[in-house]
Amino acid sequence: MKIQILGTGCPKCKTLEQHTREAVAEIGIEAEIDKVTDIDAIMEMGVMMTPALAIDGEVKSVGKVLTKDQVISYLKGGK
């Protein structure tokens, strides 16, 4: 599984990354977590507001700092 945190490095982006890493550790899945900080790359994914979370290339959340539990829900295929 490939997880991308899209954002320029602001505090909200860093918090989303932390919650994502905690979620991956809690449910014990194998995942590659990448930070995408390039504005052009972020916009190419259709994201106009950060932070955003993408899983396997599909944008799941935009403009929100998800909680660890919300990230877990997305990782398990939920909404």
C-alpha positions in Angstrom: 0.0 0.0 0.0 1.3 3.5 -0.9 0.1 6.4 1.2 0.8 10.0 0.3 0.6 13.0 2.5 0.1 16.0 0.3 1.1 19.3 1.7 3.9 22.0 1.9 5.1 21.1 5.3 2.8 23.2 7.4 1.9 22.2 11.0 -1.4 20.7 9.8 0.4 18.6 7.2 2.9 17.4 9.8 0.0 16.4 12.2 -1.7 14.4 9.4 1.5 12.6 8.7 1.9 11.8 12.4 -1.7 10.5 12.6 -1.1 8.4 9.5 2.1 6.9 10.8 0.3 6.1 14.1 -2.6 4.5 12.2 -0.3 2.3 10.1 1.6 1.2 13.2 -1.7 0.5 15.2 -3.2 -1.8 12.5 0.1 -3.3 11.6 -0.1 -3.0 7.8 2.8 -2.8 5.4 2.7 0.7 3.9 5.0 3.1 2.2 4.4 6.7 3.4 5.5 9.5 1.1 5.3 13.2 1.6 4.4 15.2 -1.5 5.5 18.8 -1.1 5.7 19.9 -4.7 2.8 22.2 -5.4 2.6 21.2 -9.1 2.5 17.5 -8.2 -0.2 18.2 -5.6 -2.3 20.1 -8.1 -1.8 17.4 -10.7 -3.6 15.1 -8.3 -6.5 17.5 -8.3 -5.9 18.8 -4.8 -6.4 22.5 -4.3 -6.3 22.6 -0.4 -3.9 20.9 1.9 -3.3 18.8 3.9 -4.6 15.8 1.8 -4.3 12.1 2.1 -4.1 9.7 -0.9 -4.0 5.9 -0.7 -2.7 4.0 -3.7 -3.0 7.1 -5.9 -6.6 7.9 -4.9 -7.2 11.1 -3.0 -9.3 10.3 0.1 -9.3 13.5 2.1 -8.7 17.2 1.3 -8.2 20.2 3.5 -8.7 18.3 6.8 -6.4 17.0 9.6 -7.8 13.5 10.0 -7.6 11.8 13.4 -5.8 8.6 13.7 -9.1 6.7 13.8 -10.3 8.4 10.6 -7.1 7.4 8.9 -7.6 3.8 10.1 -11.0 3.9 8.6 -9.6 4.9 5.2 -6.9 2.3 5.4 -9.4 -0.4 6.0 -11.4 0.7 2.9 -14.0 2.9 4.6 -14.9 6.5 4.1 
